[in-house]
């Protein structure tokens, strides 16, 4: 079962999610040979501070008192 997880920041409309999921769905079926009923696209919201790029902290660590 092809499962695609799309991680992105908040603010995307339902229409945007629909269009993106349709393009992923079509690519997996047409180019990847997947069966339509097996394709799953999951949108995961990433809030500010939940991710980091190499060399950059996600957020400043909380110091214990």
CHARMM-style PDB file with segment names, atoms N, HN, CA, C and O in Angstrom:
ATOM      1  N   UNK     1       0.843  -1.177   0.000  1.00  0.00      PROA
ATOM      2  CA  UNK     1       0.000   0.000   0.000  1.00  0.00      PROA
ATOM      3  C   UNK     1       0.887   1.239   0.000  1.00  0.00      PROA
ATOM      4  O   UNK     1       1.597   1.475   0.977  1.00  0.00      PROA
ATOM      5  N   UNK     2       0.867   2.032  -1.060  1.00  0.00      PROA
ATOM      6  HN  UNK     2       0.290   1.839  -1.854  1.00  0.00      PROA
ATOM      7  CA  UNK     2       1.646   3.266  -1.060  1.00  0.00      PROA
ATOM      8  C   UNK     2       1.018   4.275  -0.104  1.00  0.00      PROA
ATOM      9  O   UNK     2      -0.155   4.624  -0.226  1.00  0.00      PROA
ATOM     10  N   UNK     3       1.818   4.728   0.838  1.00  0.00      PROA
ATOM     11  HN  UNK     3       2.772   4.443   0.938  1.00  0.00      PROA
ATOM     12  CA  UNK     3       1.378   5.754   1.780  1.00  0.00      PROA
ATOM     13  C   UNK     3       2.349   6.916   1.681  1.00  0.00      PROA
ATOM     14  O   UNK     3       3.561   6.739   1.797  1.00  0.00      PROA
ATOM     15  N   UNK     4       1.810   8.094   1.467  1.00  0.00      PROA
ATOM     16  HN  UNK     4       0.825   8.238   1.373  1.00  0.00      PROA
ATOM     17  CA  UNK     4       2.615   9.304   1.365  1.00  0.00      PROA
ATOM     18  C   UNK     4       2.200  10.222   2.501  1.00  0.00      PROA
ATOM     19  O   UNK     4       1.019  10.520   2.677  1.00  0.00      PROA
ATOM     20  N   UNK     5       3.190  10.669   3.272  1.00  0.00      PROA
ATOM     21  HN  UNK     5       4.150  10.427   3.130  1.00  0.00      PROA
ATOM     22  CA  UNK     5       2.922  11.622   4.347  1.00  0.00      PROA
ATOM     23  C   UNK     5       3.494  12.963   3.928  1.00  0.00      PROA
ATOM     24  O   UNK     5       4.687  13.086   3.646  1.00  0.00      PROA
ATOM     25  N   UNK     6       2.630  13.962   3.890  1.00  0.00      PROA
ATOM     26  HN  UNK     6       1.661  13.862   4.119  1.00  0.00      PROA
ATOM     27  CA  UNK     6       3.028  15.313   3.506  1.00  0.00      PROA
ATOM     28  C   UNK     6       3.095  16.140   4.776  1.00  0.00      PROA
ATOM     29  O   UNK     6       2.076  16.379   5.424  1.00  0.00      PROA
ATOM     30  N   UNK     7       4.302  16.580   5.133  1.00  0.00      PROA
ATOM     31  HN  UNK     7       5.130  16.386   4.607  1.00  0.00      PROA
ATOM     32  CA  UNK     7       4.497  17.427   6.300  1.00  0.00      PROA
ATOM     33  C   UNK     7       4.572  18.870   5.818  1.00  0.00      PROA
ATOM     34  O   UNK     7       5.390  19.204   4.961  1.00  0.00      PROA
ATOM     35  N   UNK     8       3.717  19.721   6.372  1.00  0.00      PROA
ATOM     36  HN  UNK     8       3.052  19.450   7.068  1.00  0.00      PROA
ATOM     37  CA  UNK     8       3.809  21.130   6.016  1.00  0.00      PROA
ATOM     38  C   UNK     8       3.215  22.015   7.093  1.00  0.00      PROA
ATOM     39  O   UNK     8       2.497  21.546   7.976  1.00  0.00      PROA
ATOM     40  N   UNK     9       3.524  23.307   7.011  1.00  0.00      PROA
ATOM     41  HN  UNK     9       4.108  23.689   6.294  1.00  0.00      PROA
ATOM     42  CA  UNK     9       3.068  24.245   8.023  1.00  0.00      PROA
ATOM     43  C   UNK     9       1.583  24.541   7.824  1.00  0.00      PROA
ATOM     44  O   UNK     9       1.047  24.345   6.734  1.00  0.00      PROA
ATOM     45  N   UNK    10       0.920  25.016   8.883  1.00  0.00      PROA
ATOM     46  HN  UNK    10       1.356  25.175   9.769  1.00  0.00      PROA
ATOM     47  CA  UNK    10      -0.503  25.332   8.797  1.00  0.00      PROA
ATOM     48  C   UNK    10      -0.783  26.423   7.772  1.00  0.00      PROA
ATOM     49  O   UNK    10       0.118  27.152   7.358  1.00  0.00      PROA
ATOM     50  N   UNK    11      -2.026  26.520   7.378  1.00  0.00      PROA
ATOM     51  HN  UNK    11      -2.758  25.928   7.714  1.00  0.00      PROA
ATOM     52  CA  UNK    11      -2.442  27.602   6.493  1.00  0.00      PROA
ATOM     53  C   UNK    11      -2.887  27.158   5.121  1.00  0.00      PROA
ATOM     54  O   UNK    11      -3.303  27.988   4.312  1.00  0.00      PROA
ATOM     55  N   UNK    12      -2.811  25.873   4.834  1.00  0.00      PROA
ATOM     56  HN  UNK    12      -2.473  25.199   5.491  1.00  0.00      PROA
ATOM     57  CA  UNK    12      -3.256  25.386   3.528  1.00  0.00      PROA
ATOM     58  C   UNK    12      -4.766  25.165   3.564  1.00  0.00      PROA
ATOM     59  O   UNK    12      -5.317  24.704   4.564  1.00  0.00      PROA
ATOM     60  N   UNK    13      -5.410  25.495   2.479  1.00  0.00      PROA
ATOM     61  HN  UNK    13      -4.963  25.869   1.667  1.00  0.00      PROA
ATOM     62  CA  UNK    13      -6.864  25.342   2.403  1.00  0.00      PROA
ATOM     63  C   UNK    13      -7.226  23.893   2.066  1.00  0.00      PROA
ATOM     64  O   UNK    13      -6.392  23.147   1.555  1.00  0.00      PROA
ATOM     65  N   UNK    14      -8.457  23.501   2.351  1.00  0.00      PROA
ATOM     66  HN  UNK    14      -9.135  24.108   2.766  1.00  0.00      PROA
ATOM     67  CA  UNK    14      -8.904  22.168   1.948  1.00  0.00      PROA
ATOM     68  C   UNK    14      -8.773  21.944   0.441  1.00  0.00      PROA
ATOM     69  O   UNK    14      -8.482  20.834  -0.004  1.00  0.00      PROA
ATOM     70  N   UNK    15      -8.988  23.000  -0.337  1.00  0.00      PROA
ATOM     71  HN  UNK    15      -9.224  23.902   0.024  1.00  0.00      PROA
ATOM     72  CA  UNK    15      -8.853  22.882  -1.791  1.00  0.00      PROA
ATOM     73  C   UNK    15      -7.411  22.574  -2.192  1.00  0.00      PROA
ATOM     74  O   UNK    15      -7.169  21.762  -3.085  1.00  0.00      PROA
ATOM     75  N   UNK    16      -6.451  23.231  -1.524  1.00  0.00      PROA
ATOM     76  HN  UNK    16      -6.648  23.891  -0.799  1.00  0.00      PROA
ATOM     77  CA  UNK    16      -5.041  22.962  -1.808  1.00  0.00      PROA
ATOM     78  C   UNK    16      -4.692  21.514  -1.465  1.00  0.00      PROA
ATOM     79  O   UNK    16      -4.019  20.834  -2.239  1.00  0.00      PROA
ATOM     80  N   UNK    17      -5.146  21.050  -0.318  1.00  0.00      PROA
ATOM     81  HN  UNK    17      -5.693  21.602   0.311  1.00  0.00      PROA
ATOM     82  CA  UNK    17      -4.890  19.665   0.076  1.00  0.00      PROA
ATOM     83  C   UNK    17      -5.490  18.697  -0.934  1.00  0.00      PROA
ATOM     84  O   UNK    17      -4.874  17.692  -1.286  1.00  0.00      PROA
ATOM     85  N   UNK    18      -6.680  19.005  -1.391  1.00  0.00      PROA
ATOM     86  HN  UNK    18      -7.181  19.822  -1.105  1.00  0.00      PROA
ATOM     87  CA  UNK    18      -7.333  18.137  -2.381  1.00  0.00      PROA
ATOM     88  C   UNK    18      -6.521  18.083  -3.673  1.00  0.00      PROA
ATOM     89  O   UNK    18      -6.278  17.000  -4.207  1.00  0.00      PROA
ATOM     90  N   UNK    19      -6.100  19.243  -4.180  1.00  0.00      PROA
ATOM     91  HN  UNK    19      -6.297  20.123  -3.746  1.00  0.00      PROA
ATOM     92  CA  UNK    19      -5.338  19.276  -5.433  1.00  0.00      PROA
ATOM     93  C   UNK    19      -4.012  18.535  -5.295  1.00  0.00      PROA
ATOM     94  O   UNK    19      -3.632  17.770  -6.182  1.00  0.00      PROA
ATOM     95  N   UNK    20      -3.310  18.758  -4.191  1.00  0.00      PROA
ATOM     96  HN  UNK    20      -3.619  19.380  -3.471  1.00  0.00      PROA
ATOM     97  CA  UNK    20      -2.025  18.083  -3.976  1.00  0.00      PROA
ATOM     98  C   UNK    20      -2.230  16.582  -3.859  1.00  0.00      PROA
ATOM     99  O   UNK    20      -1.486  15.807  -4.459  1.00  0.00      PROA
ATOM    100  N   UNK    21      -3.232  16.163  -3.093  1.00  0.00      PROA
ATOM    101  HN  UNK    21      -3.837  16.793  -2.606  1.00  0.00      PROA
ATOM    102  CA  UNK    21      -3.468  14.731  -2.923  1.00  0.00      PROA
ATOM    103  C   UNK    21      -3.847  14.082  -4.249  1.00  0.00      PROA
ATOM    104  O   UNK    21      -3.446  12.947  -4.506  1.00  0.00      PROA
ATOM    105  N   UNK    22      -4.602  14.763  -5.090  1.00  0.00      PROA
ATOM    106  HN  UNK    22      -4.927  15.685  -4.881  1.00  0.00      PROA
ATOM    107  CA  UNK    22      -4.973  14.207  -6.402  1.00  0.00      PROA
ATOM    108  C   UNK    22      -3.748  14.002  -7.286  1.00  0.00      PROA
ATOM    109  O   UNK    22      -3.648  12.993  -7.985  1.00  0.00      PROA
ATOM    110  N   UNK    23      -2.821  14.948  -7.259  1.00  0.00      PROA
ATOM    111  HN  UNK    23      -2.902  15.768  -6.692  1.00  0.00      PROA
ATOM    112  CA  UNK    23      -1.618  14.817  -8.093  1.00  0.00      PROA
ATOM    113  C   UNK    23      -0.734  13.680  -7.603  1.00  0.00      PROA
ATOM    114  O   UNK    23      -0.172  12.935  -8.405  1.00  0.00      PROA
ATOM    115  N   UNK    24      -0.611  13.547  -6.292  1.00  0.00      PROA
ATOM    116  HN  UNK    24      -1.067  14.153  -5.640  1.00  0.00      PROA
ATOM    117  CA  UNK    24       0.165  12.435  -5.734  1.00  0.00      PROA
ATOM    118  C   UNK    24      -0.499  11.116  -6.092  1.00  0.00      PROA
ATOM    119  O   UNK    24       0.162  10.178  -6.538  1.00  0.00      PROA
ATOM    120  N   UNK    25      -1.799  11.050  -5.896  1.00  0.00      PROA
ATOM    121  HN  UNK    25      -2.337  11.812  -5.534  1.00  0.00      PROA
ATOM    122  CA  UNK    25      -2.603   9.863  -6.205  1.00  0.00      PROA
ATOM    123  C   UNK    25      -2.400   9.449  -7.669  1.00  0.00      PROA
ATOM    124  O   UNK    25      -2.112   8.288  -7.959  1.00  0.00      PROA
ATOM    125  N   UNK    26      -2.551  10.398  -8.572  1.00  0.00      PROA
ATOM    126  HN  UNK    26      -2.785  11.342  -8.337  1.00  0.00      PROA
ATOM    127  CA  UNK    26      -2.403  10.108 -10.005  1.00  0.00      PROA
ATOM    128  C   UNK    26      -0.993   9.625 -10.339  1.00  0.00      PROA
ATOM    129  O   UNK    26      -0.830   8.692 -11.126  1.00  0.00      PROA
ATOM    130  N   UNK    27       0.025  10.251  -9.749  1.00  0.00      PROA
ATOM    131  HN  UNK    27      -0.108  11.009  -9.110  1.00  0.00      PROA
ATOM    132  CA  UNK    27       1.410   9.846 -10.022  1.00  0.00      PROA
ATOM    133  C   UNK    27       1.663   8.414  -9.561  1.00  0.00      PROA
ATOM    134  O   UNK    27       2.306   7.640 -10.270  1.00  0.00      PROA
ATOM    135  N   UNK    28       1.164   8.058  -8.384  1.00  0.00      PROA
ATOM    136  HN  UNK    28       0.642   8.687  -7.808  1.00  0.00      PROA
ATOM    137  CA  UNK    28       1.374   6.709  -7.876  1.00  0.00      PROA
ATOM    138  C   UNK    28       0.658   5.657  -8.713  1.00  0.00      PROA
ATOM    139  O   UNK    28       1.155   4.542  -8.874  1.00  0.00      PROA
ATOM    140  N   UNK    29      -0.490   6.003  -9.236  1.00  0.00      PROA
ATOM    141  HN  UNK    29      -0.895   6.908  -9.105  1.00  0.00      PROA
ATOM    142  CA  UNK    29      -1.239   5.063 -10.074  1.00  0.00      PROA
ATOM    143  C   UNK    29      -0.626   4.974 -11.473  1.00  0.00      PROA
ATOM    144  O   UNK    29      -0.345   3.882 -11.968  1.00  0.00      PROA
ATOM    145  N   UNK    30      -0.422   6.125 -12.100  1.00  0.00      PROA
ATOM    146  HN  UNK    30      -0.651   7.012 -11.698  1.00  0.00      PROA
ATOM    147  CA  UNK    30       0.061   6.150 -13.484  1.00  0.00      PROA
ATOM    148  C   UNK    30       1.527   5.752 -13.608  1.00  0.00      PROA
ATOM    149  O   UNK    30       1.882   4.963 -14.483  1.00  0.00      PROA
ATOM    150  N   UNK    31       2.367   6.281 -12.754  1.00  0.00      PROA
ATOM    151  HN  UNK    31       2.079   6.922 -12.043  1.00  0.00      PROA
ATOM    152  CA  UNK    31       3.806   6.048 -12.878  1.00  0.00      PROA
ATOM    153  C   UNK    31       4.323   4.965 -11.944  1.00  0.00      PROA
ATOM    154  O   UNK    31       5.344   4.335 -12.220  1.00  0.00      PROA
ATOM    155  N   UNK    32       3.619   4.749 -10.841  1.00  0.00      PROA
ATOM    156  HN  UNK    32       2.789   5.260 -10.617  1.00  0.00      PROA
ATOM    157  CA  UNK    32       4.082   3.776  -9.860  1.00  0.00      PROA
ATOM    158  C   UNK    32       3.363   2.440  -9.925  1.00  0.00      PROA
ATOM    159  O   UNK    32       3.758   1.492  -9.246  1.00  0.00      PROA
ATOM    160  N   UNK    33       2.314   2.352 -10.732  1.00  0.00      PROA
ATOM    161  HN  UNK    33       1.993   3.122 -11.283  1.00  0.00      PROA
ATOM    162  CA  UNK    33       1.598   1.096 -10.885  1.00  0.00      PROA
ATOM    163  C   UNK    33       0.762   0.702  -9.673  1.00  0.00      PROA
ATOM    164  O   UNK    33       0.404  -0.466  -9.524  1.00  0.00      PROA
ATOM    165  N   UNK    34       0.447   1.654  -8.811  1.00  0.00      PROA
ATOM    166  HN  UNK    34       0.738   2.604  -8.932  1.00  0.00      PROA
ATOM    167  CA  UNK    34      -0.348   1.356  -7.616  1.00  0.00      PROA
ATOM    168  C   UNK    34      -1.813   1.172  -7.987  1.00  0.00      PROA
ATOM    169  O   UNK    34      -2.298   1.729  -8.971  1.00  0.00      PROA
ATOM    170  N   UNK    35      -2.499   0.384  -7.182  1.00  0.00      PROA
ATOM    171  HN  UNK    35      -2.105  -0.069  -6.383  1.00  0.00      PROA
ATOM    172  CA  UNK    35      -3.939   0.240  -7.345  1.00  0.00      PROA
ATOM    173  C   UNK    35      -4.603   1.431  -6.649  1.00  0.00      PROA
ATOM    174  O   UNK    35      -4.196   1.804  -5.549  1.00  0.00      PROA
ATOM    175  N   UNK    36      -5.610   2.027  -7.268  1.00  0.00      PROA
ATOM    176  HN  UNK    36      -5.941   1.724  -8.162  1.00  0.00      PROA
ATOM    177  CA  UNK    36      -6.258   3.206  -6.684  1.00  0.00      PROA
ATOM    178  C   UNK    36      -6.717   3.001  -5.243  1.00  0.00      PROA
ATOM    179  O   UNK    36      -6.579   3.900  -4.414  1.00  0.00      PROA
ATOM    180  N   UNK    37      -7.250   1.847  -4.949  1.00  0.00      PROA
ATOM    181  HN  UNK    37      -7.362   1.117  -5.623  1.00  0.00      PROA
ATOM    182  CA  UNK    37      -7.767   1.595  -3.602  1.00  0.00      PROA
ATOM    183  C   UNK    37      -6.671   1.450  -2.544  1.00  0.00      PROA
ATOM    184  O   UNK    37      -6.959   1.430  -1.348  1.00  0.00      PROA
ATOM    185  N   UNK    38      -5.426   1.349  -2.984  1.00  0.00      PROA
ATOM    186  HN  UNK    38      -5.192   1.365  -3.957  1.00  0.00      PROA
ATOM    187  CA  UNK    38      -4.316   1.181  -2.045  1.00  0.00      PROA
ATOM    188  C   UNK    38      -3.588   2.472  -1.702  1.00  0.00      PROA
ATOM    189  O   UNK    38      -2.770   2.490  -0.782  1.00  0.00      PROA
ATOM    190  N   UNK    39      -3.869   3.547  -2.420  1.00  0.00      PROA
ATOM    191  HN  UNK    39      -4.533   3.533  -3.167  1.00  0.00      PROA
ATOM    192  CA  UNK    39      -3.139   4.796  -2.215  1.00  0.00      PROA
ATOM    193  C   UNK    39      -3.712   5.554  -1.015  1.00  0.00      PROA
ATOM    194  O   UNK    39      -4.925   5.728  -0.892  1.00  0.00      PROA
ATOM    195  N   UNK    40      -2.812   6.000  -0.135  1.00  0.00      PROA
ATOM    196  HN  UNK    40      -1.827   5.859  -0.235  1.00  0.00      PROA
ATOM    197  CA  UNK    40      -3.197   6.789   1.031  1.00  0.00      PROA
ATOM    198  C   UNK    40      -2.277   7.997   1.124  1.00  0.00      PROA
ATOM    199  O   UNK    40      -1.054   7.854   1.123  1.00  0.00      PROA
ATOM    200  N   UNK    41      -2.868   9.197   1.206  1.00  0.00      PROA
ATOM    201  HN  UNK    41      -3.861   9.313   1.207  1.00  0.00      PROA
ATOM    202  CA  UNK    41      -2.109  10.433   1.379  1.00  0.00      PROA
ATOM    203  C   UNK    41      -2.517  11.027   2.721  1.00  0.00      PROA
ATOM    204  O   UNK    41      -3.700  11.242   2.981  1.00  0.00      PROA
ATOM    205  N   UNK    42      -1.525  11.290   3.570  1.00  0.00      PROA
ATOM    206  HN  UNK    42      -0.564  11.115   3.358  1.00  0.00      PROA
ATOM    207  CA  UNK    42      -1.756  11.836   4.905  1.00  0.00      PROA
ATOM    208  C   UNK    42      -1.103  13.207   4.990  1.00  0.00      PROA
ATOM    209  O   UNK    42       0.059  13.370   4.617  1.00  0.00      PROA
ATOM    210  N   UNK    43      -1.840  14.185   5.476  1.00  0.00      PROA
ATOM    211  HN  UNK    43      -2.784  14.053   5.779  1.00  0.00      PROA
ATOM    212  CA  UNK    43      -1.295  15.516   5.699  1.00  0.00      PROA
ATOM    213  C   UNK    43      -1.018  15.681   7.186  1.00  0.00      PROA
ATOM    214  O   UNK    43      -1.911  15.521   8.018  1.00  0.00      PROA
ATOM    215  N   UNK    44       0.231  16.002   7.509  1.00  0.00      PROA
ATOM    216  HN  UNK    44       0.956  16.131   6.833  1.00  0.00      PROA
ATOM    217  CA  UNK    44       0.645  16.180   8.898  1.00  0.00      PROA
ATOM    218  C   UNK    44       1.076  17.625   9.079  1.00  0.00      PROA
ATOM    219  O   UNK    44       1.987  18.099   8.400  1.00  0.00      PROA
ATOM    220  N   UNK    45       0.427  18.314   9.985  1.00  0.00      PROA
ATOM    221  HN  UNK    45      -0.313  17.928  10.537  1.00  0.00      PROA
ATOM    222  CA  UNK    45       0.725  19.720  10.237  1.00  0.00      PROA
ATOM    223  C   UNK    45       1.965  19.832  11.122  1.00  0.00      PROA
ATOM    224  O   UNK    45       2.064  19.163  12.151  1.00  0.00      PROA
ATOM    225  N   UNK    46       2.895  20.671  10.722  1.00  0.00      PROA
ATOM    226  HN  UNK    46       2.815  21.214   9.886  1.00  0.00      PROA
ATOM    227  CA  UNK    46       4.105  20.934  11.490  1.00  0.00      PROA
ATOM    228  C   UNK    46       4.022  22.364  12.009  1.00  0.00      PROA
ATOM    229  O   UNK    46       4.042  23.322  11.235  1.00  0.00      PROA
ATOM    230  N   UNK    47       3.931  22.492  13.312  1.00  0.00      PROA
ATOM    231  HN  UNK    47       3.915  21.715  13.941  1.00  0.00      PROA
ATOM    232  CA  UNK    47       3.848  23.816  13.926  1.00  0.00      PROA
ATOM    233  C   UNK    47       5.246  24.420  14.047  1.00  0.00      PROA
ATOM    234  O   UNK    47       6.246  23.704  13.995  1.00  0.00      PROA
ATOM    235  N   UNK    48       5.307  25.725  14.206  1.00  0.00      PROA
ATOM    236  HN  UNK    48       4.495  26.307  14.248  1.00  0.00      PROA
ATOM    237  CA  UNK    48       6.586  26.414  14.394  1.00  0.00      PROA
ATOM    238  C   UNK    48       7.311  25.798  15.587  1.00  0.00      PROA
ATOM    239  O   UNK    48       6.718  25.595  16.647  1.00  0.00      PROA
ATOM    240  N   UNK    49       8.590  25.503  15.409  1.00  0.00      PROA
ATOM    241  HN  UNK    49       9.072  25.668  14.549  1.00  0.00      PROA
ATOM    242  CA  UNK    49       9.391  24.914  16.470  1.00  0.00      PROA
ATOM    243  C   UNK    49       9.363  23.397  16.507  1.00  0.00      PROA
ATOM    244  O   UNK    49      10.052  22.792  17.329  1.00  0.00      PROA
ATOM    245  N   UNK    50       8.583  22.766  15.639  1.00  0.00      PROA
ATOM    246  HN  UNK    50       8.023  23.257  14.972  1.00  0.00      PROA
ATOM    247  CA  UNK    50       8.470  21.300  15.616  1.00  0.00      PROA
ATOM    248  C   UNK    50       9.491  20.632  14.706  1.00  0.00      PROA
ATOM    249  O   UNK    50       9.539  19.404  14.639  1.00  0.00      PROA
ATOM    250  N   UNK    51      10.300  21.407  14.010  1.00  0.00      PROA
ATOM    251  HN  UNK    51      10.261  22.405  14.065  1.00  0.00      PROA
ATOM    252  CA  UNK    51      11.261  20.834  13.076  1.00  0.00      PROA
ATOM    253  C   UNK    51      12.513  21.704  13.035  1.00  0.00      PROA
ATOM    254  O   UNK    51      12.501  22.862  13.453  1.00  0.00      PROA
ATOM    255  N   UNK    52      13.583  21.124  12.526  1.00  0.00      PROA
ATOM    256  HN  UNK    52      13.594  20.184  12.186  1.00  0.00      PROA
ATOM    257  CA  UNK    52      14.832  21.882  12.407  1.00  0.00      PROA
ATOM    258  C   UNK    52      15.584  21.427  11.167  1.00  0.00      PROA
ATOM    259  O   UNK    52      15.442  20.288  10.723  1.00  0.00      PROA
ATOM    260  N   UNK    53      16.362  22.302  10.630  1.00  0.00      PROA
ATOM    261  HN  UNK    53      16.477  23.228  10.991  1.00  0.00      PROA
ATOM    262  CA  UNK    53      17.266  21.960   9.531  1.00  0.00      PROA
ATOM    263  C   UNK    53      18.637  21.702  10.165  1.00  0.00      PROA
ATOM    264  O   UNK    53      18.894  22.156  11.280  1.00  0.00      PROA
ATOM    265  N   UNK    54      19.514  20.980   9.469  1.00  0.00      PROA
ATOM    266  HN  UNK    54      19.305  20.611   8.564  1.00  0.00      PROA
ATOM    267  CA  UNK    54      20.850  20.727  10.032  1.00  0.00      PROA
ATOM    268  C   UNK    54      21.524  22.030  10.456  1.00  0.00      PROA
ATOM    269  O   UNK    54      21.558  23.005   9.706  1.00  0.00      PROA
ATOM    270  N   UNK    55      22.060  22.020  11.676  1.00  0.00      PROA
ATOM    271  HN  UNK    55      22.033  21.228  12.285  1.00  0.00      PROA
ATOM    272  CA  UNK    55      22.757  23.186  12.185  1.00  0.00      PROA
ATOM    273  C   UNK    55      21.876  24.218  12.850  1.00  0.00      PROA
ATOM    274  O   UNK    55      22.373  25.223  13.358  1.00  0.00      PROA
ATOM    275  N   UNK    56      20.544  23.981  12.856  1.00  0.00      PROA
ATOM    276  HN  UNK    56      20.140  23.165  12.444  1.00  0.00      PROA
ATOM    277  CA  UNK    56      19.632  24.936  13.489  1.00  0.00      PROA
ATOM    278  C   UNK    56      18.716  24.191  14.440  1.00  0.00      PROA
ATOM    279  O   UNK    56      18.108  23.187  14.069  1.00  0.00      PROA
ATOM    280  N   UNK    57      18.619  24.677  15.653  1.00  0.00      PROA
ATOM    281  HN  UNK    57      19.113  25.493  15.954  1.00  0.00      PROA
ATOM    282  CA  UNK    57      17.757  24.038  16.646  1.00  0.00      PROA
ATOM    283  C   UNK    57      16.295  24.287  16.313  1.00  0.00      PROA
ATOM    284  O   UNK    57      15.941  25.331  15.764  1.00  0.00      PROA
ATOM    285  N   UNK    58      15.449  23.316  16.649  1.00  0.00      PROA
ATOM    286  HN  UNK    58      15.737  22.468  17.094  1.00  0.00      PROA
ATOM    287  CA  UNK    58      14.010  23.464  16.440  1.00  0.00      PROA
ATOM    288  C   UNK    58      13.466  24.586  17.320  1.00  0.00      PROA
ATOM    289  O   UNK    58      12.689  25.425  16.863  1.00  0.00      PROA
ATOM    290  N   UNK    59      13.867  24.591  18.539  1.00  0.00      PROA
ATOM    291  HN  UNK    59      14.498  23.910  18.909  1.00  0.00      PROA
ATOM    292  CA  UNK    59      13.497  25.671  19.451  1.00  0.00      PROA
ATOM    293  C   UNK    59      14.525  25.677  20.576  1.00  0.00      PROA
ATOM    294  O   UNK    59      15.238  24.696  20.787  1.00  0.00      PROA
ATOM    295  N   UNK    60      14.591  26.770  21.280  1.00  0.00      PROA
ATOM    296  HN  UNK    60      14.012  27.567  21.109  1.00  0.00      PROA
ATOM    297  CA  UNK    60      15.563  26.882  22.360  1.00  0.00      PROA
ATOM    298  C   UNK    60      15.186  25.921  23.479  1.00  0.00      PROA
ATOM    299  O   UNK    60      14.037  25.913  23.918  1.00  0.00      PROA
ATOM    300  N   UNK    61      16.135  25.110  23.949  1.00  0.00      PROA
ATOM    301  HN  UNK    61      17.069  25.118  23.592  1.00  0.00      PROA
ATOM    302  CA  UNK    61      15.832  24.164  25.036  1.00  0.00      PROA
ATOM    303  C   UNK    61      15.393  24.903  26.297  1.00  0.00      PROA
ATOM    304  O   UNK    61      15.885  25.988  26.609  1.00  0.00      PROA
ATOM    305  N   UNK    62      14.461  24.291  27.007  1.00  0.00      PROA
ATOM    306  HN  UNK    62      14.061  23.410  26.753  1.00  0.00      PROA
ATOM    307  CA  UNK    62      14.012  24.841  28.281  1.00  0.00      PROA
ATOM    308  C   UNK    62      14.999  24.434  29.355  1.00  0.00      PROA
ATOM    309  O   UNK    62      15.334  23.256  29.475  1.00  0.00      PROA
ATOM    310  N   UNK    63      15.469  25.394  30.137  1.00  0.00      PROA
ATOM    311  HN  UNK    63      15.196  26.351  30.039  1.00  0.00      PROA
ATOM    312  CA  UNK    63      16.429  25.107  31.185  1.00  0.00      PROA
ATOM    313  C   UNK    63      15.706  24.823  32.486  1.00  0.00      PROA
ATOM    314  O   UNK    63      14.731  25.494  32.824  1.00  0.00      PROA
ATOM    315  N   UNK    64      16.189  23.818  33.220  1.00  0.00      PROA
ATOM    316  HN  UNK    64      16.981  23.273  32.946  1.00  0.00      PROA
ATOM    317  CA  UNK    64      15.627  23.507  34.527  1.00  0.00      PROA
ATOM    318  C   UNK    64      16.147  24.504  35.534  1.00  0.00      PROA
ATOM    319  O   UNK    64      17.288  24.958  35.444  1.00  0.00      PROA
ATOM    320  N   UNK    65      15.289  24.850  36.516  1.00  0.00      PROA
ATOM    321  HN  UNK    65      14.362  24.480  36.590  1.00  0.00      PROA
ATOM    322  CA  UNK    65      15.718  25.761  37.591  1.00  0.00      PROA
ATOM    323  C   UNK    65      16.410  25.029  38.687  1.00  0.00      PROA
ATOM    324  OT1 UNK    65      16.835  25.641  39.667  1.00  0.00      PROA
TER     325      UNK     65
END
